[in-house]
């Protein structure tokens, strides 16, 4: 029988992160919230009049300081709640911050309105002499869509309400959905989100996978209408704001801040749907062959090419792999990674109430925090390398850029993380000539790095595009509609190589990305940049490393196109994407060759 997860207070402290560098206690949070609310009110009183051009810089400096404190508190709330969503004190923190944030935001809304009220000549002069050049340039691009100052203030005051769909989604997912246990080989197995995604989904036994997936899906199905209503609330409010501001579509509105054209967005989806699909269908058929499956089902897609071979790895043992893989990025980068382990920036624990997945939070006020659930599988080394890629990026960016220009476009933000996965793969691949180990490494690259980041998230993006097309046409979305869109996307991509089991259509219920704008497609965009950059480092050595570190230091001070150019990559064309797809095709071919060698021994 599977042992259920421990409660948070039963987890050893060394497996938990230490967030006291951010705020020392909940009491300190409440004190800071009160103080920052007062600061925002005073800031508005000082500057919310017609100000001269020469005061803009001073206003932005004070504005940044308030936003840094808001960012500190927002991260503290997220870090507290995500490790135990059942914790009442953490829930209260989140609720208090949510209700108070609207007051702070409404007091800060005048900043952008004041700047955009300047004439084009005045704004150009401000940009020329400012340390916030790119922030102001992005703001200038939004000028045609700016509303009257009182409307902007009203929208800002409603921001906590606009974030409620995401909160409601999280509560439904982590607090309300009740899962039944299931029986397999006379043993009873408990079910929850974390256990299913971390332990059951890639189980080597096909009957076990089918039972666990059916049990998991049955629970999701009971909440599909509530979740659909929640998601529809999200997309309809995005549609309303897009229309208010005069955008042609919701997608154009959501792409504005990413500094990415609609053509770049569509290309990422269309090329992968047409050109990567046959490669992944071939991979699915190889999995079917290796595992002797009569039918390749949807719930079989996450299995490893060689699950019985995968090495186990402890948290302590992971250090040598992480250090070895990331050593190429230099001493300063490696010192950051060592500090992350030593000073408990990482939450490794598996416990009841902990959210699913992995992320890296990087508050400007302190340092990064990595959220992961350590299962002891070697594949976790890829996940950890990925999240430390975010940490390394933000560590460098925040040391070299001011707050308003520290965060890169969403289009670029997954490049440093996925690039680290490629470095991990290269490191592991060089450690052995054994065919079975090489097959495991390549299988991990495909299943963990490319399938998860380039296929799963890209199919989410294809789903989102269909959703927003319907929303732009004036439709309101229901669970049956969302289920059909999801099933159609998977059918288009996998064709007849995979049987879509009942429950596959509910995949849209599992990811929070739909509440984060057009985030999902950026994984494939980042992985495209990361793959090409990893190849540059492998082939060119230190000069390529220098280009990459210089790119990371730029943070959000340049557009994603300019950032990629500094890294020696031209993302205005489809060449990097097609090169990445070709690389994945070569990996699948090599996986097949290694399988032939192993089976003929």
C-alpha distance (Angstrom), angle and dihedral (degrees) to the residues before:
residue distance angle dihedral
X1 . . .
X2 3.80 . .
X3 3.81 111.9 .
X4 3.80 110.8 -126.4
X5 3.77 120.1 -120.8
X6 3.82 120.6 -85.8
X7 3.78 123.3 -112.8
X8 3.80 116.1 -100.8
X9 3.81 93.3 -105.1
X10 3.82 89.5 56.4
X11 3.82 94.1 58.9
X12 3.85 117.4 100.0
X13 3.79 112.1 -105.6
X14 3.82 92.1 -125.9
X15 3.82 88.5 65.4
X16 3.81 91.3 52.8
X17 3.76 127.4 76.9
X18 3.79 120.9 -113.4
X19 3.81 108.3 -130.8
X20 3.80 97.0 176.2
X21 3.81 89.7 105.9
X22 3.79 85.4 67.6
X23 3.79 99.9 42.8
X24 3.78 125.2 -14.7
X25 3.82 95.9 -137.8
X26 3.79 146.7 -17.8
X27 3.80 88.1 -92.3
X28 3.80 89.1 57.1
X29 3.81 88.5 51.5
X30 3.80 93.0 54.8
X31 3.81 90.9 46.6
X32 3.80 91.0 49.8
X33 3.81 91.7 47.6
X34 3.79 91.6 54.3
X35 3.79 92.0 45.9
X36 3.81 94.6 47.9
X37 3.81 91.7 48.3
X38 3.82 88.7 55.1
X39 3.81 91.4 45.8
X40 3.81 90.8 53.1
X41 3.82 91.1 50.9
X42 3.80 92.0 48.3
X43 3.80 91.7 45.1
X44 3.79 90.2 55.1
X45 3.80 91.8 47.8
X46 3.81 89.9 52.6
X47 3.80 98.4 47.6
X48 3.82 110.2 18.6
X49 3.76 94.8 102.0
X50 3.76 130.2 80.8
X51 3.78 101.1 -65.3
X52 3.75 131.2 -168.8
X53 3.78 123.8 -109.7
X54 3.79 92.3 -109.5
X55 3.83 91.2 61.9
X56 3.82 94.9 55.5
X57 3.80 93.2 85.9
X58 3.80 92.8 51.4
X59 3.79 90.3 47.5
X60 3.82 91.5 52.2
X61 3.80 91.8 49.3
X62 3.81 92.0 55.2
X63 3.80 90.9 40.7
X64 3.82 89.0 55.3
X65 3.79 92.5 52.1
X66 3.80 92.0 53.4
X67 3.81 91.4 47.2
X68 3.80 90.7 50.8
X69 3.80 89.2 57.2
X70 3.81 91.4 46.1
X71 3.80 88.5 50.3
X72 3.82 90.3 49.2
X73 3.81 91.8 54.0
X74 3.81 95.0 42.3
X75 3.79 90.4 53.6
X76 3.79 93.1 45.7
X77 3.80 90.0 54.0
X78 3.80 92.1 48.0
X79 3.81 93.9 46.9
X80 3.80 92.6 48.7
X81 3.79 95.3 47.3
X82 3.81 102.0 39.1
X83 3.81 94.5 60.4
X84 3.81 91.7 53.5
X85 3.79 117.3 10.8
X86 3.82 89.9 -179.6
X87 3.82 93.0 62.5
X88 3.80 108.2 113.2
X89 3.81 95.1 -156.3
X90 3.82 90.4 52.9
X91 3.82 90.4 48.0
X92 3.82 89.8 52.5
X93 3.80 91.1 50.2
X94 3.78 90.8 52.3
X95 3.80 92.8 47.2
X96 3.80 93.4 48.3
X97 3.80 93.1 48.3
X98 3.79 91.7 46.9
X99 3.80 94.4 53.6
X100 3.81 94.3 42.7
X101 3.81 96.1 44.8
X102 3.80 91.7 71.0
X103 3.82 90.5 59.5
X104 3.80 91.3 50.3
X105 3.81 93.0 45.5
X106 3.81 93.1 49.8
X107 3.81 89.7 53.1
X108 3.81 90.4 52.0
X109 3.81 98.5 43.5
X110 3.81 92.8 88.7
X111 3.83 91.2 68.5
X112 3.77 96.5 74.8
X113 3.81 92.7 36.9
X114 3.80 90.2 52.3
X115 3.79 93.0 50.3
X116 3.80 94.0 45.4
X117 3.81 90.7 49.7
X118 3.82 87.6 68.2
X119 3.77 118.0 100.3
X120 3.79 117.2 -102.7
X121 3.80 89.4 -106.3
X122 3.81 92.9 51.3
X123 3.79 92.3 45.9
X124 3.81 91.0 50.2
X125 3.80 89.4 52.1
X126 3.80 91.8 50.0
X127 3.82 91.2 50.1
X128 3.80 92.4 49.6
X129 3.81 92.6 57.3
X130 3.80 101.5 33.0
X131 3.80 132.3 103.3
X132 3.82 85.3 -146.1
X133 3.80 96.7 63.4
X134 3.78 99.5 140.6
X135 3.79 94.1 41.7
X136 3.81 89.3 54.0
X137 3.80 92.9 43.7
X138 3.81 90.2 54.6
X139 3.79 89.5 46.8
X140 3.80 90.9 51.4
X141 3.83 89.8 54.3
X142 3.82 88.4 58.2
X143 3.80 93.1 52.8
X144 3.84 95.2 100.7
X145 3.81 88.9 56.0
X146 3.80 98.2 44.7
X147 3.81 115.8 119.7
X148 3.78 128.6 -147.8
X149 3.84 113.0 -66.8
X150 3.81 93.9 -111.2
X151 3.81 90.5 50.9
X152 3.80 91.4 49.0
X153 3.80 89.2 50.8
X154 3.79 91.6 49.8
X155 3.80 91.7 49.7
X156 3.81 90.3 49.1
X157 3.80 91.4 51.8
X158 3.81 88.5 53.7
X159 3.82 92.6 52.9
X160 3.84 94.0 104.5
X161 3.81 88.7 55.2
X162 3.79 91.2 48.3
X163 3.81 88.9 55.5
X164 3.81 94.0 51.3
X165 3.84 95.8 91.3
X166 3.81 89.6 62.0
X167 3.80 90.9 47.4
X168 3.80 91.5 47.1
X169 3.81 90.7 48.6
X170 3.81 90.4 52.1
X171 3.80 93.1 48.1
X172 3.79 92.1 49.4
X173 3.79 91.8 47.5
X174 3.79 100.7 43.3
X175 3.81 104.8 25.4
X176 3.80 110.6 26.4
X177 3.80 108.3 35.2
X178 3.79 108.0 94.5
X179 3.81 115.7 -158.0
X180 3.78 125.4 -156.5
X181 3.78 119.9 -137.3
X182 3.79 118.7 -119.3
X183 3.78 136.6 -144.8
X184 3.79 126.3 -123.3
X185 3.81 127.0 167.9
X186 3.82 91.2 -12.2
X187 3.82 92.3 -54.9
X188 3.82 125.1 111.4
X189 3.82 117.8 -134.4
X190 3.82 123.5 -161.8
X191 3.80 117.7 -135.8
X192 3.79 133.6 -145.2
X193 3.80 135.5 139.2
X194 3.80 96.3 -94.5
X195 3.80 95.6 46.1
X196 3.80 93.2 46.5
X197 3.81 95.4 49.8
X198 3.81 96.5 39.1
X199 3.80 103.0 36.5
X200 3.78 114.9 10.3
X201 3.79 105.5 40.1
X202 3.81 95.1 70.2
X203 3.81 98.0 34.0
X204 3.82 111.5 146.1
X205 3.82 94.3 -130.9
X206 3.85 110.7 85.8
X207 3.81 93.6 -156.8
X208 3.81 89.9 51.9
X209 3.83 90.2 50.3
X210 3.80 91.9 50.6
X211 3.80 93.4 49.0
X212 3.79 94.9 45.4
X213 3.82 92.6 45.7
X214 3.81 91.6 48.9
X215 3.82 91.5 49.0
X216 3.80 91.7 46.5
X217 3.83 92.8 46.9
X218 3.81 93.5 47.0
X219 3.81 89.4 59.0
X220 3.81 93.4 46.5
X221 3.81 91.2 49.4
X222 3.81 91.3 61.3
X223 3.81 89.7 60.4
X224 3.81 99.8 39.3
X225 3.80 95.6 105.4
X226 3.81 94.1 49.0
X227 3.80 90.7 47.1
X228 3.82 91.8 46.2
X229 3.80 91.0 52.2
X230 3.81 89.4 49.0
X231 3.79 92.5 50.3
X232 3.80 92.6 44.5
X233 3.82 87.8 53.9
X234 3.81 88.6 55.5
X235 3.81 97.2 49.8
X236 3.81 94.8 41.4
X237 3.80 92.5 54.6
X238 3.83 88.7 48.8
X239 3.81 88.3 51.6
X240 3.81 91.8 50.1
X241 3.80 92.6 51.9
X242 3.82 92.5 44.2
X243 3.82 89.4 53.5
X244 3.81 93.0 44.5
X245 3.78 90.5 54.1
X246 3.79 94.4 45.2
X247 3.80 101.8 -112.8
X248 3.80 117.9 156.5
X249 3.80 91.5 -129.6
X250 3.79 142.9 -1.0
X251 3.81 88.8 -108.1
X252 3.83 91.7 56.5
X253 3.80 89.1 49.5
X254 3.81 93.0 50.4
X255 3.81 93.2 45.2
X256 3.82 93.5 52.4
X257 3.78 96.7 86.4
X258 3.81 92.4 42.6
X259 3.84 90.7 61.4
X260 3.79 89.1 -134.6
X261 3.79 127.9 132.1
X262 3.79 123.7 -123.2
X263 3.80 87.0 -118.2
X264 3.83 91.0 59.7
X265 3.80 91.1 48.1
X266 3.81 94.2 48.9
X267 3.81 93.0 43.4
X268 3.79 92.0 55.7
X269 3.80 91.1 54.4
X270 3.81 99.6 37.5
X271 3.81 98.2 46.9
X272 3.80 93.0 47.4
X273 3.81 93.2 45.4
X274 3.80 90.9 52.6
X275 3.82 104.9 31.5
X276 3.80 106.3 28.1
X277 3.81 93.2 43.2
X278 3.85 96.0 75.0
X279 3.82 90.3 48.5
X280 3.80 92.8 51.8
X281 3.80 90.9 45.0
X282 3.81 87.3 56.1
X283 3.81 88.9 49.5
X284 3.82 90.9 50.6
X285 3.81 90.4 52.1
X286 3.81 90.0 49.7
X287 3.82 90.2 53.3
X288 3.78 88.9 50.2
X289 3.81 90.7 51.7
X290 3.81 96.3 45.6
X291 3.80 93.2 48.0
X292 3.82 94.2 41.9
X293 3.78 91.8 -125.4
X294 3.77 118.4 174.0
X295 3.81 89.1 -153.6
X296 3.82 127.2 18.7
X297 3.79 103.7 -135.2
X298 3.78 131.7 -168.3
X299 3.81 91.1 -108.2
X300 3.82 89.6 56.8
X301 3.81 94.8 63.4
X302 3.82 95.1 88.0
X303 3.82 96.7 52.9
X304 3.77 119.3 114.2
X305 3.79 120.6 -112.9
X306 3.81 85.8 -121.5
X307 3.83 110.7 15.7
X308 3.78 95.3 167.2
X309 3.80 91.1 55.9
X310 3.80 99.3 50.6
X311 3.83 109.6 118.1
X312 3.78 120.9 -124.0
X313 3.77 115.9 -125.7
X314 3.79 133.6 -168.8
X315 3.78 125.0 -143.6
X316 3.81 89.6 -107.7
X317 3.81 92.2 49.1
X318 3.79 90.9 50.6
X319 3.80 90.4 68.8
X320 3.79 95.0 71.8
X321 3.81 91.2 51.2
X322 3.79 94.5 45.7
X323 3.82 92.7 45.6
X324 3.79 91.6 45.5
X325 3.81 94.4 49.8
X326 3.82 96.9 43.9
X327 3.80 96.8 38.7
X328 3.82 89.5 95.7
X329 3.82 89.2 68.9
X330 3.80 92.0 67.2
X331 3.79 142.5 -107.8
X332 3.80 97.9 -65.9
X333 3.79 92.2 52.2
X334 3.80 91.8 46.5
X335 3.82 91.0 48.8
X336 3.80 88.1 57.3
X337 3.82 90.3 52.2
X338 3.82 92.2 48.0
X339 3.80 89.9 49.8
X340 3.81 90.2 51.2
X341 3.81 90.0 58.7
X342 3.79 96.8 39.3
X343 3.81 98.5 45.1
X344 3.80 95.6 41.3
X345 3.78 100.3 -112.4
X346 3.83 87.0 149.9
X347 3.80 128.5 76.8
X348 3.81 105.3 -153.2
X349 3.82 97.8 166.1
X350 3.78 127.7 122.8
X351 3.78 109.3 -152.4
X352 3.78 143.2 145.7
X353 3.78 113.5 -78.6
X354 3.80 95.4 20.4
X355 3.78 113.8 135.0
X356 3.78 121.5 -114.1
X357 3.78 128.4 -106.0
X358 3.79 129.1 23.1
X359 3.78 134.7 -83.5
X360 3.77 143.6 166.2
X361 3.80 119.7 -131.3
X362 3.80 114.3 -161.8
X363 3.82 112.9 -172.7
X364 3.78 111.5 -170.3
X365 3.81 89.9 -137.8
X366 3.81 95.5 66.5
X367 3.83 128.2 -7.6
X368 3.79 142.3 -68.3
X369 3.79 125.7 -59.7
X370 3.81 121.1 -158.2
X371 3.81 121.4 -148.5
X372 3.80 116.1 -159.3
X373 3.82 138.2 141.6
X374 3.80 106.8 -132.6
X375 3.81 110.8 -143.1
X376 3.80 98.3 172.9
X377 3.80 92.7 -113.3
X378 3.78 117.8 132.8
X379 3.80 89.4 -126.8
X380 3.82 87.1 71.5
X381 3.80 87.0 74.3
X382 3.80 87.7 68.4
X383 3.81 91.5 49.4
X384 3.79 92.0 49.2
X385 3.81 92.6 46.3
X386 3.82 87.5 51.2
X387 3.81 94.9 52.8
X388 3.81 92.4 42.8
X389 3.80 85.8 54.9
X390 3.80 87.7 63.8
X391 3.80 89.8 46.2
X392 3.80 92.6 50.9
X393 3.79 91.2 47.7
X394 3.80 95.3 50.5
X395 3.79 93.1 40.7
X396 3.81 90.1 57.9
X397 3.81 95.3 38.9
X398 3.80 94.5 49.3
X399 3.81 91.4 49.4
X400 3.80 91.7 52.9
X401 3.82 105.2 31.8
X402 3.78 137.2 53.3
X403 3.79 117.6 -111.1
X404 3.81 96.1 -97.5
X405 3.80 91.0 54.4
X406 3.79 101.0 34.8
X407 3.81 100.3 92.3
X408 3.80 118.8 72.2
X409 3.78 122.8 -138.8
X410 3.80 115.3 -76.4
X411 3.81 85.9 -116.1
X412 3.82 90.8 65.0
X413 3.79 102.2 31.0
X414 3.82 97.3 90.8
X415 3.82 93.5 51.4
X416 3.85 97.2 83.2
X417 3.81 92.2 46.9
X418 3.79 97.3 47.8
X419 3.81 90.9 42.5
X420 3.81 88.0 60.1
X421 3.80 89.5 54.5
X422 3.79 88.2 56.1
X423 3.82 90.4 50.9
X424 3.82 89.0 51.2
X425 3.80 90.6 51.2
X426 3.81 92.3 49.0
X427 3.82 91.1 48.6
X428 3.80 93.8 50.0
X429 3.79 92.8 44.1
X430 3.79 91.2 56.1
X431 3.81 93.2 52.6
X432 3.80 98.5 72.6
X433 3.79 143.5 22.9
X434 3.81 92.0 -158.1
X435 3.83 110.0 125.2
X436 3.79 93.6 -141.6
X437 3.81 93.5 51.0
X438 3.81 91.1 46.5
X439 3.79 90.3 50.6
X440 3.81 89.9 50.7
X441 3.82 91.3 50.3
X442 3.80 94.1 48.8
X443 3.79 90.1 43.6
X444 3.80 88.9 53.1
X445 3.81 91.8 49.4
X446 3.77 91.2 51.7
X447 3.81 98.7 40.6
X448 3.80 98.9 36.8
X449 3.80 104.6 28.9
X450 3.77 106.6 26.3
X451 3.79 105.2 23.7
X452 3.80 93.7 44.7
X453 3.79 99.3 38.9
X454 3.78 103.3 28.5
X455 3.80 102.2 31.5
X456 3.81 108.9 26.1
X457 3.80 94.2 43.0
X458 3.80 93.6 38.4
X459 3.80 90.7 54.2
X460 3.79 86.8 51.5
X461 3.80 87.0 54.7
X462 3.80 92.4 49.9
X463 3.81 87.3 50.1
X464 3.81 91.0 49.5
X465 3.79 92.4 50.5
X466 3.81 90.5 55.2
X467 3.81 90.5 46.6
X468 3.80 93.3 52.1
X469 3.80 91.7 45.1
X470 3.81 88.4 58.5
X471 3.80 92.2 43.8
X472 3.82 90.6 51.6
X473 3.80 87.3 52.2
X474 3.80 89.3 57.2
X475 3.79 98.7 -102.5
X476 3.80 126.6 144.6
X477 3.78 114.4 -143.5
X478 3.80 129.6 -126.4
X479 3.80 132.6 -172.9
X480 3.84 94.1 -100.7
X481 3.82 90.3 52.1
X482 3.79 93.1 48.1
X483 3.79 90.8 46.6
X484 3.80 91.0 52.1
X485 3.81 93.4 48.3
X486 3.81 90.5 50.9
X487 3.80 93.2 47.4
X488 3.82 91.3 48.0
X489 3.82 92.0 51.5
X490 3.81 92.7 50.7
X491 3.81 91.5 44.9
X492 3.79 91.5 51.7
X493 3.80 92.8 49.9
X494 3.83 101.6 41.9
X495 3.80 100.5 29.1
X496 3.79 112.4 -174.5
X497 3.82 94.0 -25.4
X498 3.83 92.1 89.2
X499 3.80 130.4 39.6
X500 3.79 109.1 -136.3
X501 3.79 103.2 -135.6
X502 3.79 121.9 -152.2
X503 3.79 104.3 -80.7
X504 3.82 96.6 37.8
X505 3.81 88.1 99.9
X506 3.83 89.5 60.8
X507 3.81 93.2 64.6
X508 3.82 89.7 104.9
X509 3.82 87.2 69.1
X510 3.80 93.6 61.6
X511 3.82 105.1 63.0
X512 3.82 128.8 68.5
X513 3.83 91.2 -156.2
X514 3.80 92.8 95.1
X515 3.80 88.3 69.4
X516 3.83 92.5 54.0
X517 3.78 101.1 68.3
X518 3.80 117.3 -113.2
X519 3.79 95.4 -16.6
X520 3.80 102.9 127.0
X521 3.81 98.2 70.7
X522 3.80 91.4 50.9
X523 3.81 91.0 73.0
X524 3.80 89.4 68.1
X525 3.80 90.5 42.5
X526 3.80 90.7 51.9
X527 3.79 92.2 44.5
X528 3.79 89.6 51.8
X529 3.80 90.3 55.8
X530 3.81 91.4 40.2
X531 3.82 93.9 51.2
X532 3.80 94.3 49.8
X533 3.81 90.8 45.0
X534 3.80 92.9 49.9
X535 3.80 89.3 52.4
X536 3.81 89.5 50.2
X537 3.81 90.8 52.1
X538 3.80 91.7 47.2
X539 3.82 92.4 49.5
X540 3.82 103.0 32.8
X541 3.80 104.5 29.3
X542 3.78 122.9 -164.9
X543 3.81 98.2 8.7
X544 3.81 89.6 58.7
X545 3.82 90.9 45.5
X546 3.81 89.2 53.1
X547 3.80 91.0 51.1
X548 3.80 90.2 50.7
X549 3.80 95.7 48.1
X550 3.80 90.0 48.1
X551 3.79 88.7 51.5
X552 3.80 92.3 51.3
X553 3.81 91.2 49.8
X554 3.81 90.3 58.1
X555 3.82 91.6 67.7
X556 3.79 107.9 174.8
X557 3.79 97.1 -22.5
X558 3.81 90.6 107.1
X559 3.80 137.0 36.1
X560 3.83 119.4 -95.6
X561 3.80 90.2 -105.7
X562 3.82 90.2 54.1
X563 3.82 92.5 44.6
X564 3.79 91.0 53.0
X565 3.81 89.8 48.1
X566 3.82 90.4 56.2
X567 3.82 86.4 53.0
X568 3.81 89.1 52.0
X569 3.82 95.2 -107.7
X570 3.82 127.5 122.6
X571 3.82 109.2 -149.7
X572 3.80 93.6 172.1
X573 3.81 86.1 85.5
X574 3.79 131.8 52.4
X575 3.82 92.3 -119.1
X576 3.85 97.4 99.7
X577 3.80 91.5 47.2
X578 3.79 93.4 48.8
X579 3.82 90.3 45.9
X580 3.81 89.1 53.7
X581 3.80 92.4 49.1
X582 3.81 89.9 49.4
X583 3.80 89.0 51.0
X584 3.81 91.0 52.7
X585 3.80 88.7 49.6
X586 3.80 90.1 53.5
X587 3.81 90.1 50.8
X588 3.80 92.3 52.4
X589 3.81 90.0 48.3
X590 3.80 90.6 50.3
X591 3.79 89.9 47.6
X592 3.78 89.1 54.8
X593 3.83 92.0 47.6
X594 3.81 91.9 50.6
X595 3.80 90.0 48.3
X596 3.80 89.9 53.7
X597 3.82 90.3 50.5
X598 3.82 92.7 49.0
X599 3.79 94.3 46.0
X600 3.82 92.7 48.2
X601 3.81 95.2 51.3
